[in-house]
Amino acid sequence: MRAIIKRSRDKEEAFKWFIRELVRRRPKSTLILFGSRARGEATPLSDYDLLAITDGPLNVEKPPFVQLFVIDVRDLELEVRRFNTVLVDAITEGIVLHDGLGIYEEVKEKVEEEIKARKVRKDWRGWVPEFAAD
């Protein structure tokens, strides 16, 4: 059990280093932690789901326990309209770690509008029509 706790702490420290490095190399980025870690449902073995919205390449090696999803800021509006569920999940349940682009609130508003227009909600199955039975 101690080994799992130590490994979990090591992962957390490595993740913090990774975020600092991303911000250093790409200050004009928006980084959002989402998934089980953002919802407070993570176990010591859980990975880190991270959305990076950038204005260019990241050029940094990620730790193996990080699921990194990158969206170019120029494609953001299209990804909202396409209902990219990684983006939608990150915006609706995520924790903003860095908003160097200053776009989070605007993107959140657009995602909420798209959810409303599509008449969907999220449940244990994913994004489903509002009228779908539980």
MIZATI-518167 format. One line per 3 residues: for each residue x, y, z of N, C-alpha, C, O, CB. Coordinates in Angstrom, 3 decimals. Each point is the difference from the previous one (the first is absolute). Glycine has a CB too. Example, Ala and Ser with C-alpha at 12.3 -4.5 7.8 and 13.67 -1.06 7.14 Angstrom:
# residues 2
13.190/-5.690/7.800/-0.890/1.190/0.000/0.900/1.200/0.000/1.036/-0.019/0.665/-2.928/-1.154/0.581 ~ 1.542/2.223/-1.966/0.820/1.190/0.060/-0.770/1.090/0.730/0.509/1.108/0.169/0.675/-1.736/-2.314
***
This chain:
# residues 134
0.816/-1.190/0.000/-0.816/1.190/0.000/0.868/1.267/0.000/-0.304/0.968/-0.696/-1.497/-2.244/1.901 ~ 2.873/1.257/-0.426/0.898/1.163/0.025/0.579/0.285/-1.371/0.168/1.155/-0.392/0.383/-1.659/2.762 ~ -0.246/-0.564/-3.097/0.567/0.170/-1.344/-0.998/0.705/-0.916/0.391/0.850/-0.801/1.007/-2.923/1.116
-2.672/1.733/-0.207/-1.034/0.642/-0.820/-0.125/1.472/0.371/-0.109/0.857/-0.877/-1.127/-3.043/0.680 ~ 1.252/2.479/1.483/-0.109/1.396/0.456/1.211/0.799/-0.483/-0.149/1.126/-0.476/-1.173/-1.855/2.515 ~ 2.524/0.149/-1.919/1.201/0.691/-0.460/-0.063/0.226/-1.502/0.332/1.084/-0.480/0.992/-2.108/2.349
-1.743/0.018/-2.607/-0.104/0.144/-1.459/-1.017/1.077/-0.360/0.213/0.770/-0.937/0.409/-3.189/0.643 ~ -1.718/2.472/1.032/-1.018/1.016/-0.236/0.564/1.403/0.237/-0.252/0.916/-0.782/-1.528/-2.564/1.450 ~ 2.544/1.808/0.414/0.637/1.300/0.286/1.025/0.367/-1.068/0.095/1.154/-0.419/-0.442/-1.550/2.867
1.106/-0.598/-2.879/0.983/0.236/-1.050/-0.687/0.449/-1.296/0.479/0.904/-0.684/1.041/-2.625/1.733 ~ -2.646/1.079/-1.375/-0.760/0.383/-1.190/-0.508/1.431/0.128/0.060/0.778/-0.952/-0.731/-3.173/0.600 ~ 0.175/2.733/1.530/-0.519/1.349/0.221/1.103/1.046/-0.181/-0.213/1.031/-0.638/-1.505/-1.964/2.226
2.898/0.658/-1.020/1.120/0.933/-0.149/0.447/0.110/-1.457/0.302/1.093/-0.481/0.429/-1.646/2.812 ~ -0.690/-0.580/-3.030/0.387/0.015/-1.414/-1.040/0.752/-0.831/0.356/0.695/-0.952/0.853/-2.890/1.250 ~ -2.479/2.065/0.051/-1.048/0.724/-0.722/0.150/1.502/0.221/-0.128/0.781/-0.942/-1.423/-2.756/1.172
1.819/2.380/1.004/0.202/1.430/0.291/1.192/0.540/-0.790/-0.065/1.100/-0.549/-0.907/-1.414/2.861 ~ 2.055/-0.456/-2.371/1.157/0.407/-0.787/-0.385/0.149/-1.467/0.384/0.970/-0.652/1.146/-2.133/2.274 ~ -2.287/0.202/-2.138/-0.427/0.023/-1.402/-0.819/1.256/-0.297/0.203/0.639/-1.033/-0.207/-3.158/0.996
-0.909/2.875/0.923/-0.814/1.205/-0.189/0.893/1.247/0.005/-0.143/0.871/-0.858/-1.836/-2.013/1.960 ~ 2.892/1.224/-0.138/0.920/1.152/0.041/0.811/0.103/-1.296/0.215/1.094/-0.523/-0.069/-1.313/3.032 ~ 0.294/-0.921/-3.013/0.787/-0.021/-1.234/-0.846/0.421/-1.197/0.476/0.739/-0.861/0.958/-2.556/1.823
-2.678/1.358/-1.029/-0.887/0.426/-1.084/-0.217/1.510/0.027/0.048/0.659/-1.039/-1.178/-2.895/1.109 ~ 0.893/2.773/1.110/-0.226/1.438/0.144/1.260/0.781/-0.366/-0.076/1.052/-0.635/-1.623/-1.495/2.439 ~ 2.841/-0.071/-1.405/1.263/0.673/-0.322/0.217/0.031/-1.512/0.363/1.033/-0.563/0.608/-1.772/2.773
-1.195/-0.391/-2.853/0.262/-0.095/-1.444/-1.103/0.616/-0.851/0.258/0.489/-1.100/1.025/-2.551/1.557 ~ -2.503/2.038/0.048/-1.138/0.491/-0.775/-0.908/0.819/0.916/-1.102/-0.440/0.327/1.223/-1.560/-1.896 ~ 0.333/3.199/1.992/-0.813/0.805/0.906/-1.361/0.374/-0.589/-0.978/0.175/0.728/3.086/0.704/0.234
-2.156/-0.758/-2.294/-1.276/0.278/-0.664/-0.693/-1.331/-0.261/-0.073/-0.479/-1.132/0.973/2.614/0.054 ~ -1.401/-2.711/2.151/-0.752/-1.252/-0.083/-1.048/0.001/1.105/0.087/0.751/0.972/1.907/-1.998/-1.957 ~ -2.981/0.386/0.805/-0.995/-0.226/1.042/0.049/-1.478/0.330/-0.155/-0.842/-0.884/-1.340/2.770/0.104
1.710/-2.249/2.052/0.148/-1.385/0.450/-1.122/-0.336/0.962/-0.224/0.704/0.984/2.725/-0.596/-1.277 ~ -3.209/-1.199/-0.004/-1.152/-0.393/0.803/0.127/-1.474/0.382/0.080/-0.874/-0.863/-1.532/2.605/-0.288 ~ 1.469/-1.987/2.444/-0.020/-1.361/0.518/-1.459/-0.442/0.043/-0.859/0.734/0.489/2.996/-0.387/0.890
-2.416/-1.541/-1.888/-1.374/-0.501/0.039/0.005/-1.494/0.273/1.059/-0.591/0.207/-1.801/2.389/-1.804 ~ -0.414/-2.401/1.599/-0.096/-1.424/0.288/-0.065/-0.258/1.492/-0.383/0.875/0.776/1.623/-1.359/-2.873 ~ -0.861/-0.723/2.493/-0.169/-0.431/1.390/0.772/0.877/0.982/-0.458/0.213/1.123/0.131/-2.531/-1.953
1.473/2.821/0.431/0.779/0.848/0.916/-0.709/1.332/0.253/0.029/0.510/1.120/2.091/-1.587/-1.945 ~ -2.743/1.634/-0.182/-0.734/1.258/0.172/-1.293/-0.214/0.778/-0.431/0.878/0.748/1.414/-0.037/-2.890 ~ -1.598/-2.004/1.968/-1.263/-0.296/0.699/0.220/-0.471/1.433/-0.961/-0.143/0.756/-0.041/-0.444/-2.951
2.252/0.345/2.577/0.287/-0.496/1.336/-0.275/-1.483/0.163/-0.216/-0.476/1.115/-0.305/2.720/-0.280 ~ 0.528/-2.975/-1.936/-0.297/-1.436/0.010/1.222/-0.861/-0.313/-0.127/-1.204/-0.222/-2.192/1.761/-0.461 ~ 3.482/0.048/0.664/1.218/-0.714/-0.398/0.447/-0.984/1.070/-0.225/0.197/1.194/0.901/1.775/-2.557
-0.046/-3.019/0.901/0.684/-0.943/0.883/1.499/0.255/-0.171/0.389/0.741/-0.904/-2.273/-2.510/0.745 ~ 2.728/1.181/0.993/1.449/0.188/-0.183/0.499/-0.462/-1.380/1.064/0.427/-0.450/-0.810/-0.720/2.916 ~ -1.016/-0.567/-3.127/0.412/-0.512/-1.305/-0.568/0.801/-1.170/0.340/-0.268/-1.152/-0.189/-1.969/2.191
-0.998/3.201/-0.758/-0.627/0.787/-1.070/1.024/0.827/-0.761/0.996/0.463/0.556/-3.097/-0.375/0.781 ~ 1.825/0.085/-2.629/0.844/0.873/-0.797/-0.474/1.444/0.143/-0.973/0.276/0.701/1.441/-2.154/-2.327 ~ 0.217/2.778/0.966/-0.355/1.417/-0.016/-0.476/0.326/-1.410/0.755/-0.162/-0.959/0.936/0.752/2.798
-2.933/-0.131/-1.975/-0.528/0.433/-1.290/0.198/1.505/-0.088/-0.463/0.747/0.862/-1.251/-2.645/-0.945 ~ 2.399/2.335/-0.955/0.342/1.408/-0.135/-0.318/0.487/-1.405/0.445/-0.579/-0.992/1.354/0.324/2.721 ~ -2.583/1.336/-1.796/-0.244/0.668/-1.272/0.899/1.222/-0.068/0.022/0.821/0.918/-2.426/-1.649/-1.012
3.147/0.942/-1.005/0.847/1.163/-0.243/-0.514/0.703/-1.248/0.001/-0.573/-1.090/2.018/-0.538/2.180 ~ -2.455/2.347/-0.925/-0.389/0.831/-1.130/1.170/0.937/-0.232/0.369/0.766/0.890/-2.897/-0.915/-0.395 ~ 3.115/0.096/-1.683/1.251/0.729/-0.244/-0.048/0.785/-1.300/-0.878/-0.191/-0.841/2.103/-1.559/2.113
-0.263/2.629/-1.406/0.163/0.746/-1.248/1.211/-0.514/-0.771/0.511/0.685/-0.886/-1.576/1.338/1.940 ~ 1.519/-3.213/-0.723/1.146/-0.605/-0.680/0.361/-1.326/0.638/-0.652/-0.428/0.952/1.497/2.696/-1.564 ~ 0.186/-2.922/0.101/0.388/-1.322/0.531/0.527/0.095/1.433/0.554/1.018/0.414/-0.013/-1.754/-2.746
-0.731/-0.349/3.070/0.440/-0.025/1.401/1.468/-0.367/0.147/0.699/0.590/0.824/-3.009/-1.199/-0.183 ~ 2.786/-0.340/-1.411/1.413/-0.407/0.030/0.502/-0.328/1.404/1.050/0.484/0.423/-0.694/0.939/-2.418 ~ -1.100/-2.232/2.698/0.444/-0.480/1.306/-0.466/-1.450/0.146/-1.123/-0.352/-0.361/1.030/2.705/1.383
0.990/-3.180/-0.481/-0.343/-1.409/0.176/-0.900/-0.148/1.221/0.309/0.510/1.077/1.872/-1.235/-2.148 ~ -3.289/0.028/0.894/-0.943/-0.163/1.099/0.315/-1.263/0.784/0.524/-0.967/-0.554/-2.280/2.188/-0.754 ~ 1.439/-1.212/2.589/0.148/-1.227/0.789/-0.971/-1.063/-0.522/-1.041/0.342/-0.563/1.759/1.000/2.601
-0.394/-2.610/-1.861/-0.850/-1.065/-0.551/-1.398/-0.076/0.630/-0.903/-0.591/-0.593/2.989/-0.657/0.139 ~ -2.273/1.817/1.607/-1.299/-0.062/0.672/-0.873/1.217/-0.306/-1.039/0.191/0.632/2.110/-1.527/1.174 ~ -0.657/2.155/-2.767/-0.780/1.170/-0.404/-0.619/-0.267/-1.369/0.696/-0.319/-0.965/0.810/1.871/2.301
-2.840/-1.413/-1.398/-0.711/-0.053/-1.272/-0.131/1.450/-0.458/-0.811/0.754/0.539/-0.480/-2.927/0.049 ~ 2.075/2.557/-1.568/0.053/1.385/-0.447/-0.779/0.159/-1.295/0.263/-0.693/-0.983/1.970/0.993/2.090 ~ -3.188/0.610/-1.100/-0.808/0.315/-1.172/0.311/1.452/-0.366/-0.118/0.890/0.842/-1.745/-2.563/-0.201
2.255/1.914/-1.880/0.406/1.334/-0.429/-0.950/0.502/-1.079/-0.282/-0.708/-0.967/2.688/0.201/1.529 ~ -2.894/1.727/-0.392/-0.832/0.653/-1.002/0.630/1.356/-0.300/0.284/0.781/0.908/-2.404/-1.985/-0.119 ~ 2.331/1.468/-2.062/0.514/1.301/-0.418/-1.102/1.032/0.199/-1.150/-0.243/-0.363/2.737/-0.817/-1.325
-1.250/2.188/2.249/-0.989/1.037/0.295/-0.758/0.423/-1.264/-1.161/0.401/0.080/2.604/0.395/1.820 ~ -0.796/-0.884/-3.057/-0.661/0.375/-1.256/-1.096/-0.985/-0.394/-0.872/0.341/-0.799/2.992/0.739/0.074 ~ -2.092/-2.292/1.269/-1.005/-1.023/-0.300/-1.085/-0.092/1.065/-0.902/-0.832/-0.099/2.653/-0.422/-1.119
-1.668/2.083/2.211/-0.863/-0.116/1.167/-1.492/0.125/-0.333/-0.808/-0.811/0.451/2.678/1.734/0.889 ~ -2.225/0.076/-2.115/-1.411/0.203/-0.333/-0.559/-1.202/-0.760/-1.119/-0.439/0.264/1.501/2.924/-0.338 ~ 0.391/-3.011/-0.861/-0.412/-1.190/-0.742/-0.182/-1.185/0.937/-0.971/-0.745/-0.130/2.181/1.590/-1.893
-0.295/-1.028/2.963/-0.085/-1.127/0.938/-1.226/0.121/0.903/-0.599/-1.014/0.359/3.098/0.814/-0.407 ~ -2.878/1.413/0.416/-1.229/0.195/0.785/-1.195/-0.401/-0.849/-0.864/-0.744/0.462/1.920/2.628/0.870 ~ -1.117/-1.402/-2.564/-1.136/-0.322/-0.888/-0.064/-1.493/-0.311/-1.089/-0.556/-0.148/1.257/2.846/-0.854
0.993/-2.942/0.903/0.044/-1.443/-0.253/-0.371/-0.808/1.240/-0.202/-1.212/-0.074/1.959/1.614/-1.647 ~ -1.843/0.279/2.853/-0.283/-0.614/1.296/1.077/-1.030/0.343/-0.286/-1.154/0.319/-2.189/1.521/-0.666 ~ 3.715/0.093/0.270/1.143/-0.818/0.397/-0.162/-0.296/1.493/0.122/0.901/0.830/1.421/0.122/-2.630
-1.817/-2.280/2.140/-0.348/-0.321/1.390/1.182/0.150/0.962/-0.211/0.203/1.196/-1.507/-1.768/-2.079 ~ 2.932/1.472/0.397/1.149/0.283/0.875/-0.062/1.465/0.427/0.134/0.315/1.183/1.292/-2.092/-2.336 ~ -1.629/2.661/0.191/-0.104/1.424/0.291/-1.209/0.284/0.893/0.110/0.734/0.982/1.001/-0.213/-3.178
-2.245/-1.092/1.858/-1.230/0.235/0.772/0.163/-0.496/1.433/-0.368/0.701/0.942/-1.000/-0.904/-3.045 ~ 1.910/-0.989/2.273/0.217/-0.532/1.353/0.975/0.874/0.789/-0.236/0.297/1.172/-0.208/-2.616/-2.032 ~ 1.530/2.728/0.223/0.998/0.829/0.688/-0.616/1.323/0.448/0.257/0.465/1.110/1.574/-1.526/-2.476
-2.631/1.655/0.514/-0.600/1.292/0.331/-1.071/-0.144/1.073/-0.096/0.843/0.892/0.570/-0.056/-3.213 ~ -1.279/-1.839/2.249/-1.123/-0.123/0.936/0.388/-0.568/1.360/-0.667/0.286/0.994/-0.782/-0.583/-2.957 ~ 2.513/-0.502/2.029/0.342/-0.616/1.284/1.441/0.261/0.431/0.436/-0.477/1.047/-2.111/-1.268/-1.551
2.401/2.493/-0.295/1.425/0.145/0.234/0.385/1.086/0.987/-0.816/0.805/0.449/1.097/-1.630/-2.706 ~ 1.000/0.804/2.568/0.628/0.994/0.868/1.046/0.728/-0.845/0.920/-0.620/-0.535/-1.318/-0.776/2.669 ~ 0.249/2.697/-2.245/0.950/0.794/-0.783/1.292/0.133/0.803/0.009/0.536/1.109/-1.893/0.745/-2.266
2.969/-1.778/0.576/1.307/0.084/0.650/0.775/1.226/-0.460/0.842/0.527/0.726/-0.806/-3.012/-0.544 ~ -0.333/2.932/-1.398/0.697/1.159/-0.570/-0.850/0.525/-1.151/-0.461/-0.779/-0.834/2.770/-0.122/1.496 ~ -2.519/2.209/-0.714/-0.768/0.592/-1.104/0.776/1.150/-0.616/-0.445/1.148/0.016/-1.714/-1.810/1.088
3.315/0.340/-1.643/0.854/1.003/-0.619/-0.586/0.602/-1.262/0.429/1.071/-0.431/1.478/-2.269/1.381 ~ -2.885/0.523/-1.553/-0.684/0.557/-1.167/-1.173/0.891/0.412/-0.511/0.773/-0.810/1.190/-2.792/-0.514 ~ -1.099/1.910/2.577/-1.121/0.803/0.484/-1.313/-0.307/-0.689/-0.809/0.900/-0.223/2.432/0.848/0.744
-1.847/-3.023/-0.866/-1.176/-0.371/-0.788/-1.002/-0.885/0.723/-1.083/-0.266/-0.521/2.522/0.464/-1.431 ~ -1.090/-0.653/3.138/-0.833/-1.023/0.646/-1.460/0.420/0.126/-0.886/-0.752/-0.405/2.896/0.013/1.651 ~ -2.280/1.908/-0.701/-1.389/0.416/0.228/-0.785/0.075/-1.305/-1.162/-0.402/-0.049/1.909/1.682/2.059
-0.124/-0.771/-3.055/-0.663/0.093/-1.308/-0.295/-1.390/-0.564/-1.089/-0.248/-0.517/2.256/2.435/0.089 ~ -0.198/-3.083/0.529/-0.195/-1.362/-0.501/-1.081/-0.708/0.817/-0.830/-0.719/-0.556/3.240/0.628/-0.209 ~ -2.398/0.291/2.064/-1.011/-0.617/0.859/-1.397/0.451/-0.426/-0.924/-0.811/-0.068/2.574/0.717/1.979
-1.800/1.362/-2.193/-1.293/0.525/-0.440/-0.431/-0.641/-1.322/-1.165/-0.365/-0.158/1.664/2.535/1.329 ~ 0.423/-2.309/-2.111/-0.319/-0.612/-1.297/-0.358/-1.472/0.149/-0.915/-0.485/-0.664/2.452/2.108/-0.448 ~ -0.824/-2.335/1.977/-0.300/-1.412/0.240/-1.377/-0.136/0.634/-0.777/-0.867/-0.399/3.230/0.356/0.668
-2.767/1.348/0.707/-1.320/-0.050/0.640/-1.110/0.292/-1.010/-1.058/-0.627/0.048/2.096/1.340/2.128 ~ -0.807/0.228/-3.086/-0.974/0.297/-1.057/-0.194/-1.207/-0.911/-1.124/-0.312/-0.396/1.770/2.739/0.480 ~ 0.452/-3.106/-0.416/-0.076/-1.175/-0.876/-0.746/-1.145/0.687/-0.786/-0.700/-0.639/2.947/1.386/-0.456
-1.920/-0.875/2.376/-0.719/-1.039/0.761/-1.494/0.299/-0.016/-0.822/-0.889/-0.221/2.837/0.507/1.708 ~ -2.351/1.632/-1.254/-1.409/0.410/0.006/-0.625/-0.179/-1.385/-1.112/-0.515/-0.115/1.605/2.163/1.957 ~ 0.212/-1.227/-2.888/-0.517/-0.119/-1.365/-0.197/-1.458/-0.404/-0.952/-0.325/-0.709/2.094/2.469/0.130
-0.254/-3.015/1.023/-0.103/-1.428/-0.333/-0.978/-0.750/0.905/-0.375/-1.137/-0.283/2.723/1.238/-0.530 ~ -2.756/0.551/1.903/-0.934/-0.595/0.965/0.537/-1.336/0.513/-0.658/-1.037/-0.080/-1.273/2.175/-1.076 ~ 3.164/-1.068/1.689/0.634/-1.191/0.549/0.398/0.246/1.446/0.053/1.136/0.472/0.776/-1.784/-2.756
-0.555/-0.440/2.963/0.492/0.034/1.373/0.972/-1.155/0.148/0.020/-0.922/-0.815/-2.165/1.985/1.716 ~ 2.947/-0.999/0.144/0.965/-1.075/0.225/-0.484/-0.889/1.129/-0.428/0.477/1.051/2.313/0.981/-1.859 ~ -1.808/-2.761/0.572/-0.261/-0.970/1.053/1.064/-1.092/-0.079/1.021/0.185/-0.664/-3.524/0.305/0.616
2.286/-1.610/0.703/1.001/-1.062/0.061/0.340/-0.581/-1.377/1.035/-0.648/-0.157/-1.864/0.123/2.442 ~ -0.038/0.752/-3.289/0.248/-0.509/-1.357/0.792/0.978/-0.857/0.528/-0.373/-1.047/-2.634/-0.921/1.220 ~ 2.188/2.539/0.270/0.631/1.052/-0.794/-1.017/1.087/-0.275/-0.886/0.241/0.820/2.477/-1.889/-1.872
-1.476/2.307/-0.088/-0.931/1.071/-0.376/-1.194/-0.622/-0.703/0.149/-0.659/-1.029/1.736/2.345/0.817 ~ -3.065/-1.474/0.768/-1.234/-0.611/-0.508/-1.073/1.074/-0.156/0.103/1.072/0.597/0.476/-3.278/0.509 ~ -1.617/1.923/-1.912/-1.109/0.968/-0.115/-0.616/0.263/1.371/-0.073/-0.898/0.839/-0.399/0.115/-3.193
0.031/2.020/2.574/-0.596/0.373/1.289/-1.116/-0.940/0.410/-0.156/-0.296/1.185/0.741/2.652/-1.655 ~ -1.357/-2.827/-0.484/-1.167/-0.830/0.297/0.329/-1.469/0.210/-0.893/-0.789/0.306/-0.428/2.381/-1.619 ~ 2.581/-1.975/1.157/0.375/-1.413/0.144/-0.234/-0.460/1.445/0.295/0.712/0.959/1.429/-0.471/-2.810
-2.257/-1.438/1.963/-0.253/-0.576/1.331/1.315/-0.355/0.675/0.979/-0.362/-0.653/-3.199/-0.537/-0.125 ~ 2.219/1.012/2.100/1.177/-0.388/0.768/0.012/-1.477/0.111/0.907/-0.566/0.610/-0.892/2.692/0.667
***
